[in-house]
Amino acid sequence: MKLIELGREPLAQFYEQPDIPAHLEMYWRAFEDLTTERQIGMAIGPIPRSRVRAYARDELDLGEDAFELFCGVIERMDADFVKRANAPKQQPSDGSPVRSTASPEDGKSVAKILDSVAKKPNRPMKRKPANA
C-alpha cells in the first residue's frame, strides 16, 4: 500500500474493511473503475448506465446473462453509494438536516449550504496600497 510505503499509517477504517470473496472482486474493482465516470455537481450523481454497459462489454466480455447480472449489481451498488453520499451529514440543534451536497433542484438545501458558508468567519483580504 502506498501510504505504508511512504511511512504513513492508514486510517483505522482501512483495517476494518471486510474481506471480499473472490467471486465478488470483479464487481468491486469495476465499481472502483466506474466511479470516476459519475457526474459531480452540487450532489454526487449516479454512474451513467451507458458507461456501466460499455465497461461490461469492453472490459469483461461477458455473456448475455452475466452481462445483465453485472449491470444490475453495479447499478444497485451505485444507487446505495449515491444515497449514502448525499445523505444529511449532521443534525443541527434545530433538528433540520444539513447537507454538504445538494441537488441543484433542491433550493432549500442549496440555501442551507450557502447560509452555512456565509456564517463562517471571514479573513480580511490584504489589499494593495492604492499607489502601488
C-alpha positions in Angstrom: 0.0 0.0 0.0 1.3 3.4 -1.0 0.8 5.1 2.5 2.7 2.4 4.2 5.5 2.6 1.6 5.7 6.3 2.4 6.0 5.5 6.1 2.5 6.8 6.9 -0.2 4.9 8.8 -3.6 4.4 7.1 -6.8 5.4 8.9 -8.3 2.8 11.2 -11.1 2.3 8.7 -8.6 0.7 6.3 -8.0 -2.2 8.7 -11.8 -2.6 9.4 -12.6 -3.3 5.7 -14.5 -6.6 5.1 -12.9 -9.3 3.1 -14.5 -9.6 -0.3 -15.0 -13.1 -1.6 -13.0 -13.8 -4.8 -16.2 -14.3 -6.9 -17.3 -10.8 -6.0 -14.0 -8.9 -6.5 -14.9 -8.3 -10.2 -17.8 -6.1 -9.0 -15.8 -4.1 -6.5 -13.0 -3.5 -9.0 -15.5 -2.5 -11.7 -17.3 -0.1 -9.2 -13.9 1.5 -8.3 -13.1 2.0 -12.0 -16.6 3.2 -12.9 -17.0 5.7 -10.0 -14.7 8.1 -11.9 -17.4 8.3 -14.6 -20.1 9.8 -12.4 -21.2 13.5 -12.7 -20.5 15.6 -9.6 -22.1 19.0 -9.1 -24.0 20.2 -6.0 -24.5 16.4 -5.3 -22.9 13.2 -6.3 -24.7 11.7 -9.3 -25.0 8.1 -10.5 -22.6 6.4 -12.8 -24.2 6.7 -16.3 -25.8 3.4 -17.3 -24.1 3.6 -20.7 -20.7 3.6 -19.0 -21.6 0.5 -16.9 -22.8 -1.3 -20.0 -19.7 -0.3 -22.0 -17.4 -1.5 -19.2 -19.2 -4.8 -19.1 -19.0 -5.2 -22.8 -15.4 -3.9 -23.4 -13.5 -4.8 -20.3 -15.2 -8.0 -19.2 -16.5 -9.6 -22.4 -19.5 -11.2 -20.5 -22.1 -13.4 -22.0 -25.7 -12.1 -22.1 -26.9 -13.4 -18.7 -23.7 -12.4 -16.9 -23.8 -9.1 -18.7 -27.3 -8.3 -17.3 -26.4 -9.5 -13.9 -23.3 -7.4 -13.8 -25.1 -4.3 -14.9 -27.8 -4.8 -12.3 -25.4 -5.4 -9.4 -23.3 -2.3 -10.3 -26.4 -0.2 -10.6 -27.7 -1.3 -7.2 -24.2 -0.7 -5.6 -24.2 2.7 -7.2 -27.7 3.6 -6.0 -26.8 2.8 -2.5 -23.5 4.7 -2.7 -25.3 7.8 -4.1 -27.9 7.6 -1.4 -25.3 7.4 1.4 -23.0 10.1 -0.2 -25.9 12.6 -0.5 -27.5 11.8 2.9 -27.5 14.5 5.6 -24.2 14.7 7.3 -25.1 16.3 10.7 -28.1 17.3 12.7 -28.1 20.9 13.8 -29.7 22.0 17.1 -33.0 22.9 15.4 -33.3 19.4 14.1 -33.2 20.2 10.4 -30.8 18.2 8.2 -27.7 19.9 6.8 -26.0 18.5 3.7 -22.6 19.1 2.4 -24.0 18.4 -1.1 -27.4 19.1 -2.6 -29.2 18.7 -5.9 -29.4 21.9 -7.8 -33.2 21.5 -8.0 -33.4 21.4 -4.2 -33.4 25.1 -3.4 -33.8 24.8 0.3 -30.8 22.5 0.7 -28.7 24.8 -1.6 -29.7 27.8 0.5 -28.7 26.0 3.8 -25.3 25.2 2.3 -24.8 28.8 1.2 -26.0 30.1 4.6 -23.6 27.8 6.5 -20.7 29.1 4.2 -21.8 32.7 4.8 -21.7 32.2 8.6 -18.0 31.1 8.5 -15.7 33.8 9.7 -14.1 35.9 7.0 -10.4 36.6 6.9 -9.7 40.2 5.9 -8.3 40.4 2.5 -5.0 42.0 2.1 -5.3 45.0 -0.2 -2.5 46.5 -2.2 -1.9 50.2 -1.5 -3.6 52.5 -4.0 -0.4 54.0 -5.2 1.4 50.6 -5.7 
